[in-house]
Amino acid sequence: MKVLSMIQPWASLFVLGEAIYETRSWRTNYRGPLAIHTSKKMDKTFCSHPLIELLLGKHGYSKDNLPTGMIIGVCNLENCLKVKENNGTQAILENGQVVTGNTYFLGDFQVGGYAWEVQDMQQLDVFIPAKGKLGLWEHVLE
């Protein structure tokens, strides 16, 4: 299965459904099943932001108990949308969708970047230890 590594807390926020898009500077033509992996790296400053603490807390998480070095969820990658406009409080994607609020705050919607759109996100019941890699990489899920 294709796997995408993400830094915490973004990985958990994405898998928990708080973030709708994963934003990247690069696009992929891949569509289909995708596993989400948490890298060993964590942005503790961002984890301490009041909104992030609130969003993580809704799910029983804090910066002290976020999983790292694990595959934590699976989904289907449906689309990779280019960011066309950004005025500092909202972004417009190539399909005309306007991104605002928490969705905007939880992504990096730089013009020219990409918003990866997924469906059917499911957090795994048992997380799978794995060493991450850059880009999309392969891992056999048992």
DSSP file with accessible surface (Angstrom, degrees, kcal/mol):
  #  RESIDUE AA STRUCTURE BP1 BP2  ACC     N-H-->O    O-->H-N    N-H-->O    O-->H-N    TCO  KAPPA ALPHA  PHI   PSI    X-CA   Y-CA   Z-CA
    1    1 A M              0   0   70      0, 0.0   138,-1.9     0, 0.0     2,-0.2   0.000 360.0 360.0 360.0 145.1    0.0    0.0    0.0
    2    2 A K  E     -aB  34 138A  61     31,-0.6    33,-2.7   136,-0.2     2,-0.4  -0.505 360.0-162.5 -70.8 141.8    1.2    3.6   -0.7
    3    3 A V  E     -aB  35 137A   0    134,-2.7   134,-2.2    31,-0.2     2,-0.5  -0.973  12.5-158.5-131.2 142.5    2.1    5.4    2.5
    4    4 A L  E     -aB  36 136A   1     31,-2.5    33,-2.8    -2,-0.4     2,-0.4  -0.986  14.2-144.9-120.4 123.9    2.5    9.1    3.2
    5    5 A S  E     -a   37   0A  18    130,-0.6     2,-0.3   128,-0.5    33,-0.2  -0.724  21.6-178.4 -87.4 138.7    4.5   10.3    6.3
    6    6 A M  E     -a   38   0A   6     31,-2.7    33,-2.7    -2,-0.4     2,-0.2  -0.978  27.1-114.1-136.1 148.7    3.4   13.4    8.1
    7    7 A I  E >>  -     0   0A  56     -2,-0.3     4,-1.5    31,-0.2     3,-0.5  -0.523  52.3 -78.3 -77.0 146.2    4.7   15.3   11.1
    8    8 A Q  E 34 S+a   42   0A   0     33,-1.6    35,-2.6     1,-0.3    39,-0.1  -0.598 109.7  27.2 -80.1 145.2    2.6   15.4   14.2
    9    9 A P  T 3> S+     0   0    0      0, 0.0     4,-2.6     0, 0.0    -1,-0.3  -0.987 119.8  57.9 -90.8   0.4    0.2   16.9   15.1
   10   10 A W  H <> S+     0   0   66     -3,-0.5     4,-2.3     1,-0.2    -2,-0.2   0.883 102.7  55.5 -61.0 -37.4   -0.9   17.2   11.5
   11   11 A A  H  X S+     0   0    0     -4,-1.5     4,-2.5     2,-0.2    -1,-0.2   0.959 112.7  40.6 -60.0 -50.1   -1.0   13.4   10.9
   12   12 A S  H  > S+     0   0    3      1,-0.2     4,-3.0     2,-0.2     6,-0.3   0.916 113.5  53.2 -66.9 -40.9   -3.3   12.8   13.8
   13   13 A L  H  <>S+     0   0    0     -4,-2.6     5,-1.9     1,-0.2     6,-1.8   0.888 112.0  47.3 -60.7 -36.0   -5.5   15.8   13.0
   14   14 A F  H ><5S+     0   0    5     -4,-2.3     3,-1.3    -5,-0.2    -2,-0.2   0.955 114.4  44.5 -68.7 -49.7   -5.8   14.5    9.5
   15   15 A V  H 3<5S+     0   0    9     -4,-2.5    -2,-0.2     1,-0.3    -1,-0.2   0.879 111.2  54.4 -65.6 -34.8   -6.7   11.0   10.5
   16   16 A L  T 3<5S-     0   0   29     -4,-3.0    -1,-0.3    -5,-0.2    -2,-0.2   0.509 116.7-113.8 -78.9  -3.0   -9.1   12.2   13.2
   17   17 A G  T < 5S+     0   0   51     -3,-1.3    -3,-0.2    -4,-0.3    -2,-0.1   0.543  87.4 114.9  85.7   7.0  -11.0   14.2   10.6
   18   18 A E  S   <S+     0   0   31     -5,-1.9     2,-0.5    -6,-0.3    -4,-0.2   0.839  76.6  49.3 -76.5 -33.8  -10.1   17.6   12.0
   19   19 A A        -     0   0    9     -6,-1.8    -2,-0.2    -9,-0.1    -1,-0.1  -0.925  67.6-167.8-105.1 129.8   -8.1   18.5    8.9
   20   20 A I  S    S+     0   0   89     -2,-0.5    98,-0.7     1,-0.1     2,-0.3   0.807  70.7  36.5 -86.3 -33.3   -9.9   17.8    5.6
   21   21 A Y  E     -C  117   0A   7     82,-0.2     2,-0.6    96,-0.1    96,-0.2  -0.892  65.4-141.8-119.5 151.0   -6.9   18.2    3.3
   22   22 A E  E     -C  116   0A  22     94,-1.6    94,-3.4    -2,-0.3     2,-0.4  -0.965  29.2-147.9-103.2 123.0   -3.2   17.3    3.5
   23   23 A T  E     +C  115   0A  19     -2,-0.6     2,-0.3    92,-0.2    92,-0.2  -0.801  22.5 170.6 -99.3 138.1   -1.4   20.2    1.8
   24   24 A R  E     -C  114   0A  52     90,-2.6    90,-3.3    -2,-0.4    -2,-0.0  -0.946  42.2-129.2-138.7 158.4    1.9   19.5   -0.1
   25   25 A S  S    S+     0   0  105     -2,-0.3     2,-0.3    88,-0.2    90,-0.1   0.585  94.9  56.7 -82.9  -9.3    4.2   21.5   -2.3
   26   26 A W  S    S-     0   0   83     88,-0.1     2,-0.2    87,-0.0    88,-0.1  -0.885  75.1-135.3-126.0 152.9    4.0   18.7   -4.9
   27   27 A R        -     0   0   99     -2,-0.3     2,-0.4    86,-0.1    -2,-0.0  -0.642  11.9-153.4-101.4 161.5    1.3   16.9   -6.7
   28   28 A T        -     0   0   19     -2,-0.2    52,-0.0     2,-0.1    -2,-0.0  -0.986  16.1-153.8-132.0 144.9    0.8   13.2   -7.2
   29   29 A N        +     0   0  134     -2,-0.4     2,-0.1     2,-0.0    -1,-0.1   0.508  65.5 113.1 -88.7  -8.3   -1.0   11.4  -10.0
   30   30 A Y        +     0   0   58     49,-0.0     2,-0.4     2,-0.0    -2,-0.1  -0.408  42.3 179.1 -66.6 137.0   -1.6    8.4   -7.7
   31   31 A R        +     0   0   86     -2,-0.1    47,-0.2    47,-0.0    -2,-0.0  -0.997  38.3  52.3-135.5 138.0   -5.2    7.8   -6.7
   32   32 A G  E    S+ D   0  77A  17     45,-1.6    45,-3.3    -2,-0.4    43,-0.1  -0.927  87.5   8.2 138.5-162.2   -6.3    5.0   -4.5
   33   33 A P  E     - D   0  76A  60      0, 0.0   -31,-0.6     0, 0.0     2,-0.4  -0.242  60.4-179.0 -58.6 138.8   -5.6    3.4   -1.0
   34   34 A L  E     -aD   2  75A   1     41,-2.8    41,-2.5   -33,-0.1     2,-0.3  -0.994  16.7-151.5-144.1 130.3   -3.3    5.5    1.1
   35   35 A A  E     -aD   3  74A   0    -33,-2.7   -31,-2.5    -2,-0.4     2,-0.5  -0.780  16.3-136.1 -99.0 147.9   -1.9    4.8    4.6
   36   36 A I  E     -aD   4  73A   0     37,-2.9    36,-2.7    -2,-0.3    37,-1.2  -0.926  20.1-168.4-109.4 124.8   -1.0    7.7    6.9
   37   37 A H  E     -aD   5  71A   3    -33,-2.8   -31,-2.7    -2,-0.5     2,-0.6  -0.876  16.3-137.0-113.1 139.2    2.3    7.4    8.9
   38   38 A T  E     -aD   6  70A   0     32,-3.1    31,-1.7    -2,-0.4    32,-0.7  -0.866  22.2-139.1 -96.0 123.0    3.4    9.7   11.7
   39   39 A S  E     -     0   0A  24    -33,-2.7    30,-0.3    -2,-0.6   -31,-0.2  -0.208  24.1-109.7 -70.2 171.0    7.1   10.6   11.4
   40   40 A K  E    S+     0   0A 166     28,-0.2     2,-0.2    29,-0.1    -1,-0.1   0.736  95.5  92.4 -72.1 -21.1    9.3   10.7   14.5
   41   41 A K  E     -     0   0A 143      2,-0.0   -33,-1.6   -35,-0.0     2,-0.4  -0.513  57.0-172.9 -79.0 141.1    9.4   14.5   14.2
   42   42 A M  E     -a    8   0A  40     -2,-0.2     2,-1.2   -35,-0.2     3,-0.2  -0.997  26.4-136.2-134.5 138.9    6.8   16.5   16.1
   43   43 A D     >  +     0   0   59    -35,-2.6     4,-2.2    -2,-0.4     5,-0.1  -0.744  27.8 176.6 -91.2  88.8    6.1   20.3   16.0
   44   44 A K  H  > S+     0   0  126     -2,-1.2     4,-1.1     1,-0.2    -1,-0.2   0.827  75.7  57.8 -67.9 -30.2    5.7   20.8   19.8
   45   45 A T  H >4 S+     0   0  122      2,-0.2     3,-0.7     1,-0.2     4,-0.3   0.951 110.1  43.2 -63.2 -47.9    5.2   24.6   19.3
   46   46 A F  H >4 S+     0   0   34      1,-0.2     3,-1.6     2,-0.2     6,-0.2   0.886 108.4  59.7 -65.3 -36.2    2.2   24.0   17.1
   47   47 A C  H 3< S+     0   0    1     -4,-2.2    -1,-0.2     1,-0.3    16,-0.2   0.775 102.2  55.3 -61.2 -25.5    1.0   21.3   19.5
   48   48 A S  T << S+     0   0   43     -4,-1.1    -1,-0.3    -3,-0.7    -2,-0.2   0.483  78.1 114.9 -88.5  -3.8    0.9   24.0   22.2
   49   49 A H  S <> S-     0   0   75     -3,-1.6     4,-2.9    -4,-0.3     5,-0.3  -0.466  75.3-124.5 -64.4 136.0   -1.4   26.4   20.2
   50   50 A P  H  > S+     0   0   93      0, 0.0     4,-2.2     0, 0.0     5,-0.1   0.871 109.0  48.8 -54.1 -41.6   -4.7   26.7   22.0
   51   51 A L  H  > S+     0   0   39      2,-0.2     4,-2.8     1,-0.2     5,-0.2   0.920 112.8  47.7 -66.2 -41.1   -6.8   25.6   19.0
   52   52 A I  H  > S+     0   0    0     -6,-0.2     4,-2.9     2,-0.2     5,-0.3   0.923 110.8  51.5 -66.3 -42.1   -4.6   22.5   18.4
   53   53 A E  H  X S+     0   0  101     -4,-2.9     4,-2.5     1,-0.2    -1,-0.2   0.918 112.4  47.5 -58.5 -41.6   -4.7   21.6   22.1
   54   54 A L  H  X S+     0   0  112     -4,-2.2     4,-1.7    -5,-0.3    -2,-0.2   0.940 113.3  46.3 -64.4 -48.4   -8.5   21.8   21.9
   55   55 A L  H  < S+     0   0    5     -4,-2.8     4,-0.4     1,-0.2    -2,-0.2   0.916 117.0  43.5 -64.4 -42.6   -8.8   19.8   18.7
   56   56 A L  H ><>S+     0   0    1     -4,-2.9     5,-2.3     1,-0.2     3,-1.7   0.917 109.6  57.7 -67.3 -41.3   -6.4   17.1   19.9
   57   57 A G  H ><5S+     0   0   43     -4,-2.5     3,-1.7    -5,-0.3    -1,-0.2   0.814  93.3  66.8 -60.4 -32.0   -8.1   17.1   23.4
   58   58 A K  T 3<5S+     0   0  134     -4,-1.7    -1,-0.3     1,-0.3    -2,-0.2   0.773 109.0  39.8 -56.8 -25.5  -11.5   16.2   21.8
   59   59 A H  T < 5S-     0   0   71     -3,-1.7    -1,-0.3    -4,-0.4    -2,-0.2   0.224 124.5 -99.7-110.9  10.1   -9.9   12.9   20.9
   60   60 A G  T < 5S+     0   0   54     -3,-1.7     2,-0.3     1,-0.3    -3,-0.2   0.667  82.3 124.8  82.5  17.4   -7.9   12.3   24.1
   61   61 A Y      < +     0   0   42     -5,-2.3    -1,-0.3    -6,-0.1     2,-0.3  -0.783  28.8 167.0-111.8 156.2   -4.6   13.4   22.7
   62   62 A S    >>  -     0   0   47     -2,-0.3     3,-1.5    -3,-0.1     4,-0.6  -0.884  57.0 -87.1-146.7 176.8   -2.0   16.0   23.7
   63   63 A K  T 34 S+     0   0   74     -2,-0.3     3,-0.2     1,-0.3   -15,-0.1   0.743 125.0  60.5 -62.0 -18.2    1.5   16.7   22.7
   64   64 A D  T 34 S+     0   0  134      1,-0.2    -1,-0.3     0, 0.0    -3,-0.0   0.655 112.7  31.1 -85.4 -15.5    2.6   14.2   25.3
   65   65 A N  T <4 S+     0   0   81     -3,-1.5    -1,-0.2     2,-0.1    -2,-0.2   0.236  79.1 129.0-130.1  17.2    0.7   11.1   23.9
   66   66 A L     <  -     0   0   12     -4,-0.6     2,-0.1    -3,-0.2   -58,-0.1  -0.543  62.4-115.2 -70.8 135.2    0.7   11.6   20.1
   67   67 A P        -     0   0   17      0, 0.0     2,-0.3     0, 0.0     3,-0.1  -0.442  34.6-171.8 -71.0 143.5    1.9    8.4   18.4
   68   68 A T        +     0   0   47      1,-0.1   -28,-0.2    -2,-0.1   -29,-0.2  -0.966  62.4  23.7-133.5 151.3    5.1    8.8   16.3
   69   69 A G  S    S+     0   0    7    -31,-1.7    61,-2.2   -30,-0.3     2,-0.3   0.812 100.1 110.3  67.5  32.1    6.8    6.3   14.0
   70   70 A M  E    S-DE  38 129A  57    -32,-0.7   -32,-3.1    59,-0.3     2,-0.6  -0.980  73.4-122.1-139.0 148.8    3.6    4.5   13.3
   71   71 A I  E     +DE  37 128A   0     57,-3.1    57,-2.1    -2,-0.3   -34,-0.3  -0.818  38.3 170.3 -83.9 121.4    1.0    4.0   10.6
   72   72 A I  E     +     0   0A   2    -36,-2.7    52,-2.6    -2,-0.6     2,-0.3   0.526  49.7  13.7-115.6 -11.6   -2.2    5.3   12.2
   73   73 A G  E     -DE  36 123A   0    -37,-1.2   -37,-2.9    50,-0.3     2,-0.3  -0.992  51.1-145.8-160.1 165.5   -4.8    5.4    9.5
   74   74 A V  E     +DE  35 122A  27     48,-2.3    48,-2.6    -2,-0.3     2,-0.3  -0.971  25.6 150.0-136.5 151.4   -5.9    4.5    6.0
   75   75 A C  E     -D   34   0A   7    -41,-2.5   -41,-2.8    -2,-0.3     2,-0.5  -0.874  44.4 -94.3-157.5-173.8   -8.0    6.3    3.4
   76   76 A N  E     -DE  33 119A  49     43,-2.4    43,-2.0    -2,-0.3     2,-0.6  -0.988  28.8-136.2-118.8 123.7   -8.5    6.7   -0.3
   77   77 A L  E     +DE  32 118A   2    -45,-3.3   -45,-1.6    -2,-0.5    41,-0.2  -0.701  31.5 169.5 -78.3 116.2   -6.7    9.5   -2.1
   78   78 A E  E     +     0   0A  88     39,-2.7     2,-0.3    -2,-0.6    40,-0.2   0.743  53.9   0.3-100.4 -33.7   -9.4   10.9   -4.4
   79   79 A N  E     - E   0 117A  56     38,-1.7    38,-2.6     2,-0.0     2,-0.4  -0.991  43.7-147.2-157.6 160.3   -7.9   14.1   -5.8
   80   80 A C  E     - E   0 116A   1     -2,-0.3     2,-0.5    36,-0.2    36,-0.2  -0.920  29.2-167.0-136.0 100.9   -4.9   16.5   -5.8
   81   81 A L  E     - E   0 115A   5     34,-2.7    34,-3.0    -2,-0.4     2,-0.2  -0.817  16.2-129.6-103.8 129.2   -6.1   20.1   -6.2
   82   82 A K  E     - E   0 114A  73     -2,-0.5    12,-2.2    32,-0.2     2,-0.6  -0.489  22.0-122.6 -74.0 139.8   -3.9   23.0   -7.1
   83   83 A V  E     +F   93   0B   1     30,-2.8    29,-2.7    27,-0.3    10,-0.2  -0.750  32.3 176.6 -83.3 119.0   -4.2   26.1   -4.9
   84   84 A K  E     +     0   0B 112      8,-2.7     2,-0.3    -2,-0.6     9,-0.2   0.790  60.7  15.2 -94.4 -36.6   -5.0   29.0   -7.2
   85   85 A E  E     +F   92   0B 119      7,-1.6     7,-2.2    25,-0.1     2,-0.3  -0.987  52.3 178.4-141.7 151.7   -5.5   31.9   -4.8
   86   86 A N  E     +F   91   0B  54     -2,-0.3     5,-0.2     5,-0.2    25,-0.1  -0.899   7.4 178.2-154.1 122.4   -4.7   32.8   -1.2
   87   87 A N        -     0   0  103      3,-2.1     4,-0.1    -2,-0.3    -1,-0.0   0.222  62.0 -95.3-109.5  12.7   -5.5   36.1    0.5
   88   88 A G  S    S+     0   0   50      2,-0.5     3,-0.1     1,-0.0    -2,-0.0   0.189 120.5  47.9  96.8 -18.3   -4.2   35.2    4.0
   89   89 A T  S    S+     0   0  101      1,-0.4    12,-0.4    10,-0.0     2,-0.3   0.475 119.2  15.9-127.2 -12.6   -7.6   34.1    5.4
   90   90 A Q        -     0   0   66     10,-0.1    -3,-2.1    14,-0.1    -2,-0.5  -0.981  60.7-148.6-156.2 160.4   -8.9   31.8    2.7
   91   91 A A  E     -FG  86  99B   1      8,-2.0     8,-3.3    -2,-0.3     2,-0.5  -0.939   9.0-142.7-130.8 154.5   -7.7   29.9   -0.3
   92   92 A I  E     -FG  85  98B  40     -7,-2.2    -8,-2.7    -2,-0.3    -7,-1.6  -0.983  17.0-148.5-120.3 126.9   -9.4   28.9   -3.6
   93   93 A L  E >   -F   83   0B   2      4,-2.7     3,-2.6    -2,-0.5   -10,-0.2  -0.464  32.7-100.1 -89.1 165.3   -8.7   25.6   -5.1
   94   94 A E  T 3  S+     0   0   93    -12,-2.2   -11,-0.1     1,-0.3    -1,-0.1   0.736 122.6  57.6 -60.3 -22.4   -8.6   24.8   -8.8
   95   95 A N  T 3  S-     0   0   84    -13,-0.2    -1,-0.3     2,-0.1   -14,-0.0   0.372 122.2-105.4 -88.8   6.0  -12.1   23.3   -8.6
   96   96 A G  S <  S+     0   0   49     -3,-2.6    -2,-0.1     1,-0.3     2,-0.1   0.340  71.4 146.3  91.0  -8.1  -13.5   26.6   -7.2
   97   97 A Q        -     0   0   79     -5,-0.1    -4,-2.7     1,-0.1     2,-0.5  -0.422  42.5-139.1 -66.0 136.0  -13.8   25.4   -3.7
   98   98 A V  E     -G   92   0B  69     -6,-0.2     2,-0.5    -2,-0.1    -6,-0.2  -0.846  11.0-153.5 -98.7 128.6  -13.1   28.0   -1.0
   99   99 A V  E     +G   91   0B   3     -8,-3.3    -8,-2.0    -2,-0.5     2,-0.2  -0.909  30.0 147.3-106.4 122.7  -11.1   26.9    2.0
  100  100 A T    >>  +     0   0   70     -2,-0.5     4,-1.3   -10,-0.2     3,-0.8  -0.798  37.7  19.0-139.0-178.5  -11.7   28.9    5.2
  101  101 A G  H 3> S-     0   0   51    -12,-0.4     4,-2.5     1,-0.2     3,-0.2  -0.126 121.5 -10.3  58.3-143.2  -11.8   28.5    9.0
  102  102 A N  H 3> S+     0   0   75      1,-0.2     4,-2.4     2,-0.2    -1,-0.2   0.849 134.7  59.3 -59.8 -36.0  -10.1   25.6   10.7
  103  103 A T  H <4 S+     0   0   31     -3,-0.8    -1,-0.2     1,-0.2    -2,-0.2   0.931 109.7  43.0 -59.8 -42.7   -9.6   23.9    7.4
  104  104 A Y  H >< S+     0   0   45     -4,-1.3     3,-1.5    -3,-0.2     5,-0.3   0.937 113.7  51.4 -66.9 -45.3   -7.5   26.8    6.2
  105  105 A F  H 3< S+     0   0   74     -4,-2.5    -2,-0.2     1,-0.3    -1,-0.2   0.848 107.0  54.0 -62.0 -34.3   -5.7   27.1    9.5
  106  106 A L  T 3< S+     0   0    7     -4,-2.4    -1,-0.3    -5,-0.2     2,-0.3   0.369 108.2  55.8 -86.8   6.1   -4.7   23.4    9.5
  107  107 A G  S <  S-     0   0   23     -3,-1.5     2,-0.6    -4,-0.2   -85,-0.1  -0.783  77.5-122.2-129.9 175.5   -3.1   23.5    6.0
  108  108 A D        +     0   0   93     -2,-0.3     2,-1.4     6,-0.1     6,-0.1  -0.814  32.0 179.3-117.7  84.5   -0.4   25.3    4.1
  109  109 A F        +     0   0    5     -2,-0.6     2,-0.2    -5,-0.3   -17,-0.1  -0.347  12.8 164.3 -91.0  55.2   -2.5   26.7    1.2
  110  110 A Q    >   -     0   0  121     -2,-1.4     3,-2.6     1,-0.1   -27,-0.3  -0.502  50.1 -96.6 -71.1 140.6    0.3   28.5   -0.7
  111  111 A V  T 3  S+     0   0   94      1,-0.3   -27,-0.2    -2,-0.2    -1,-0.1  -0.336 114.9  25.7 -57.2 131.5   -0.5   29.4   -4.3
  112  112 A G  T 3  S+     0   0   32    -29,-2.7    -1,-0.3     1,-0.4   -28,-0.1   0.218 101.7 109.1  95.0 -14.5    0.9   26.7   -6.5
  113  113 A G    <   -     0   0    8     -3,-2.6   -30,-2.8   -30,-0.1     2,-0.4  -0.161  65.5-115.0 -81.7-174.8    0.8   24.1   -3.8
  114  114 A Y  E     -CE  24  82A  34    -90,-3.3   -90,-2.6   -32,-0.2     2,-0.6  -0.963   7.8-149.0-132.2 142.2   -1.6   21.2   -3.7
  115  115 A A  E     -CE  23  81A   0    -34,-3.0   -34,-2.7    -2,-0.4     2,-0.6  -0.950  19.9-146.1-107.6 115.1   -4.5   20.1   -1.4
  116  116 A W  E     -CE  22  80A   1    -94,-3.4   -94,-1.6    -2,-0.6     2,-0.5  -0.749  13.6-155.0 -84.7 122.8   -4.8   16.3   -1.3
  117  117 A E  E     -CE  21  79A  46    -38,-2.6   -39,-2.7    -2,-0.6   -38,-1.7  -0.857  15.8-179.5-104.7 127.7   -8.4   15.3   -0.9
  118  118 A V  E     - E   0  77A  24    -98,-0.7     2,-0.3    -2,-0.5   -41,-0.2  -0.799  11.9-159.8-123.3 165.4   -9.2   11.9    0.7
  119  119 A Q  E     + E   0  76A 104    -43,-2.0   -43,-2.4    -2,-0.3    -2,-0.0  -0.931  67.5  28.5-136.3 163.0  -12.3    9.9    1.5
  120  120 A D  E    S-     0   0A 102     -2,-0.3     2,-0.2   -45,-0.2    -1,-0.1   0.841  71.4-173.4  57.8  39.9  -13.2    7.1    3.9
  121  121 A M  E     -     0   0A  46    -46,-0.1     2,-0.4    -3,-0.1   -46,-0.2  -0.457   3.9-178.9 -65.9 132.3  -10.5    8.0    6.5
  122  122 A Q  E     - E   0  74A 125    -48,-2.6   -48,-2.3    -2,-0.2     2,-0.3  -0.992  24.2-136.0-136.2 127.7  -10.3    5.3    9.2
  123  123 A Q  E     - E   0  73A  73     -2,-0.4   -50,-0.3   -50,-0.2     2,-0.1  -0.643  33.9-114.8 -76.4 137.8   -8.0    5.4   12.2
  124  124 A L  E     -     0   0A  38    -52,-2.6     3,-0.2    -2,-0.3    -1,-0.1  -0.465   8.5-139.2 -71.4 145.6   -6.5    1.9   12.8
  125  125 A D  E    S+     0   0A 169      1,-0.3     2,-0.5    -2,-0.1    -1,-0.1   0.860  97.8  31.2 -69.9 -36.7   -7.4    0.1   15.9
  126  126 A V  E    S-     0   0A 115     -3,-0.0    -1,-0.3     2,-0.0     2,-0.1  -0.990  89.0-133.2-124.6 121.0   -3.8   -1.0   16.3
  127  127 A F  E     -     0   0A  50     -2,-0.5   -55,-0.2    -3,-0.2    -4,-0.0  -0.446  16.8-134.7 -74.6 148.6   -1.0    1.3   15.1
  128  128 A I  E     - E   0  71A  45    -57,-2.1   -57,-3.1    -2,-0.1    -1,-0.1  -0.907  14.2-129.5-110.2 115.2    1.7   -0.3   13.0
  129  129 A P  E     + E   0  70A  93      0, 0.0     2,-0.3     0, 0.0   -59,-0.3  -0.371  42.8 156.5 -61.0 136.0    5.3    0.7   13.8
  130  130 A A        -     0   0   16    -61,-2.2     2,-0.5   -92,-0.2   -92,-0.1  -0.970  44.8-118.6-160.2 148.3    7.2    1.7   10.6
  131  131 A K        -     0   0  185     -2,-0.3   -92,-0.1     1,-0.1   -61,-0.0  -0.812  40.6-133.4 -89.9 125.8   10.1    3.8    9.6
  132  132 A G        -     0   0   28     -2,-0.5     2,-0.3   -94,-0.1    -1,-0.1  -0.183  19.5-165.3 -77.2 170.5    9.0    6.7    7.4
  133  133 A K        -     0   0  129      2,-0.2  -128,-0.5  -130,-0.1     2,-0.1  -0.940  29.5 -91.6-145.7 164.7   10.4    7.9    4.1
  134  134 A L  S    S+     0   0  174     -2,-0.3     0, 0.0     2,-0.1     0, 0.0  -0.480  90.1   3.6 -76.9 153.9   10.0   11.0    1.9
  135  135 A G  S    S-     0   0   29     -2,-0.1  -130,-0.6  -130,-0.1     2,-0.4  -0.219 118.3 -29.7  70.5-163.8    7.4   11.1   -0.8
  136  136 A L  E    S+B    4   0A  40   -132,-0.1     2,-0.3  -134,-0.1  -132,-0.2  -0.752  72.6 179.2 -86.0 134.6    4.9    8.2   -1.3
  137  137 A W  E     -B    3   0A  17   -134,-2.2  -134,-2.7    -2,-0.4     2,-0.3  -0.856  24.9-107.9-134.9 167.8    6.4    4.9   -0.2
  138  138 A E  E     +B    2   0A 110     -2,-0.3     2,-0.3  -136,-0.2  -136,-0.2  -0.779  33.0 165.9-103.5 140.8    5.3    1.3   -0.1
  139  139 A H        -     0   0   55   -138,-1.9     2,-0.7    -2,-0.3  -104,-0.0  -0.965  33.9-126.4-148.8 139.4    4.5   -0.8    3.0
  140  140 A V        -     0   0  109     -2,-0.3     2,-0.5     1,-0.0    -2,-0.0  -0.765  24.3-152.7 -86.8 118.0    2.7   -4.1    3.2
  141  141 A L              0   0   49     -2,-0.7    -2,-0.0     1,-0.0   -13,-0.0  -0.816 360.0 360.0 -92.2 127.3   -0.2   -3.8    5.7
  142  142 A E              0   0  210     -2,-0.5    -1,-0.0     0, 0.0    -2,-0.0  -0.572 360.0 360.0 -81.6 360.0   -1.0   -7.1    7.4
